[in-house]
Amino acid sequence: MKKIKNGSGSRARAKTDGAAASSAAGEEHLERRAGELGNPANVTPALVRHLAEHFTVERIRGKIDELLEATHVTQGGRVIPDNRAREAGLKLLLAYLIGLPVQRQEILTGTVEPLETLERRLRNSPALRQTLTRMLAETPPC
């Protein structure tokens, strides 16, 4: 509690803004938990059971149906389809029905030589200089 003066000079007590502090702490906790759940090793059977109890099949079905039928009210008062929500619902539905596609992963390996090494190789190799000169000549200007 802080003491503050009101306009007449008398003292009154006011609560500090604890709601903003607790909201920020809650958001920080959720971000930390989301990072933890991003690692499949942290998804425990107890968590899966809790989620299955809380989010029943009927509840999930209802939310997907809401997304697929979502509408949006324009500034003029017209009701139009909410295409973003409908797309999200369709993606979610397809993920449940068909499954998610295999994520493409590219693993690049290689070494990058320091500039000094390349300069030394160019000085010591006439064939490399010739090849590099030819490649540069064939490259169109930017």
Secondary structure as GFF3:
##gff-version 3
##sequence-region A 1 142
A	DSSP	beta_strand	2	5	.	.	.	ID=ss1
A	DSSP	beta_strand	11	14	.	.	.	ID=ss2
A	DSSP	alpha_helix	18	37	.	.	.	ID=ss3
A	DSSP	three_ten_helix	40	42	.	.	.	ID=ss4
A	DSSP	alpha_helix	45	54	.	.	.	ID=ss5
A	DSSP	alpha_helix	57	68	.	.	.	ID=ss6
A	DSSP	beta_strand	71	73	.	.	.	ID=ss7
A	DSSP	beta_strand	79	81	.	.	.	ID=ss8
A	DSSP	alpha_helix	83	97	.	.	.	ID=ss9
A	DSSP	alpha_helix	115	124	.	.	.	ID=ss10
A	DSSP	alpha_helix	126	138	.	.	.	ID=ss11
###
